[in-house]
């Protein structure tokens, strides 16, 4: 869990948009059961990807500005940023293999 950062509207620009390299943002909500199912996978990936990828979680209910800005319509949504730009998105619970396949090309 040490590799996961808590994101908010206030720090999103600094922690994600202004960060060079790859950042994975997990948009979720406390009430979302599929989000809770995805949490251990995201935690494992954050551990394994280590310094290659910054991984953060954002609660959509508490951070509506960022949620609306990136058009998050369902949770969980994983949004991958490269050099501050969103490049890949997965919505709904997805197995680990699908996440690795979708994002793998961006992780060096």
Secondary structure as a PSIPRED ss2 file (coil, helix, strand):
# PSIPRED VFORMAT (PSIPRED V4.0)

   1 X C   1.000  0.000  0.000
   2 X C   1.000  0.000  0.000
   3 X C   1.000  0.000  0.000
   4 X E   0.000  0.000  1.000
   5 X E   0.000  0.000  1.000
   6 X E   0.000  0.000  1.000
   7 X E   0.000  0.000  1.000
   8 X C   1.000  0.000  0.000
   9 X H   0.000  1.000  0.000
  10 X H   0.000  1.000  0.000
  11 X H   0.000  1.000  0.000
  12 X H   0.000  1.000  0.000
  13 X H   0.000  1.000  0.000
  14 X H   0.000  1.000  0.000
  15 X H   0.000  1.000  0.000
  16 X H   0.000  1.000  0.000
  17 X H   0.000  1.000  0.000
  18 X C   1.000  0.000  0.000
  19 X C   1.000  0.000  0.000
  20 X C   1.000  0.000  0.000
  21 X C   1.000  0.000  0.000
  22 X E   0.000  0.000  1.000
  23 X E   0.000  0.000  1.000
  24 X E   0.000  0.000  1.000
  25 X E   0.000  0.000  1.000
  26 X E   0.000  0.000  1.000
  27 X E   0.000  0.000  1.000
  28 X E   0.000  0.000  1.000
  29 X C   1.000  0.000  0.000
  30 X C   1.000  0.000  0.000
  31 X C   1.000  0.000  0.000
  32 X C   1.000  0.000  0.000
  33 X H   0.000  1.000  0.000
  34 X H   0.000  1.000  0.000
  35 X H   0.000  1.000  0.000
  36 X H   0.000  1.000  0.000
  37 X H   0.000  1.000  0.000
  38 X H   0.000  1.000  0.000
  39 X H   0.000  1.000  0.000
  40 X H   0.000  1.000  0.000
  41 X H   0.000  1.000  0.000
  42 X H   0.000  1.000  0.000
  43 X H   0.000  1.000  0.000
  44 X H   0.000  1.000  0.000
  45 X H   0.000  1.000  0.000
  46 X H   0.000  1.000  0.000
  47 X H   0.000  1.000  0.000
  48 X H   0.000  1.000  0.000
  49 X H   0.000  1.000  0.000
  50 X H   0.000  1.000  0.000
  51 X H   0.000  1.000  0.000
  52 X H   0.000  1.000  0.000
  53 X E   0.000  0.000  1.000
  54 X E   0.000  0.000  1.000
  55 X E   0.000  0.000  1.000
  56 X E   0.000  0.000  1.000
  57 X E   0.000  0.000  1.000
  58 X E   0.000  0.000  1.000
  59 X E   0.000  0.000  1.000
  60 X C   1.000  0.000  0.000
  61 X C   1.000  0.000  0.000
  62 X C   1.000  0.000  0.000
  63 X C   1.000  0.000  0.000
  64 X H   0.000  1.000  0.000
  65 X H   0.000  1.000  0.000
  66 X H   0.000  1.000  0.000
  67 X H   0.000  1.000  0.000
  68 X H   0.000  1.000  0.000
  69 X H   0.000  1.000  0.000
  70 X C   1.000  0.000  0.000
  71 X C   1.000  0.000  0.000
  72 X C   1.000  0.000  0.000
  73 X C   1.000  0.000  0.000
  74 X C   1.000  0.000  0.000
  75 X C   1.000  0.000  0.000
  76 X C   1.000  0.000  0.000
  77 X E   0.000  0.000  1.000
  78 X E   0.000  0.000  1.000
  79 X E   0.000  0.000  1.000
  80 X E   0.000  0.000  1.000
  81 X E   0.000  0.000  1.000
  82 X E   0.000  0.000  1.000
  83 X C   1.000  0.000  0.000
  84 X C   1.000  0.000  0.000
  85 X E   0.000  0.000  1.000
  86 X E   0.000  0.000  1.000
  87 X E   0.000  0.000  1.000
  88 X E   0.000  0.000  1.000
  89 X E   0.000  0.000  1.000
  90 X E   0.000  0.000  1.000
  91 X E   0.000  0.000  1.000
  92 X C   1.000  0.000  0.000
  93 X C   1.000  0.000  0.000
  94 X C   1.000  0.000  0.000
  95 X C   1.000  0.000  0.000
  96 X H   0.000  1.000  0.000
  97 X H   0.000  1.000  0.000
  98 X H   0.000  1.000  0.000
  99 X H   0.000  1.000  0.000
 100 X H   0.000  1.000  0.000
 101 X H   0.000  1.000  0.000
 102 X H   0.000  1.000  0.000
 103 X H   0.000  1.000  0.000
 104 X H   0.000  1.000  0.000
 105 X H   0.000  1.000  0.000
 106 X H   0.000  1.000  0.000
 107 X C   1.000  0.000  0.000
 108 X C   1.000  0.000  0.000
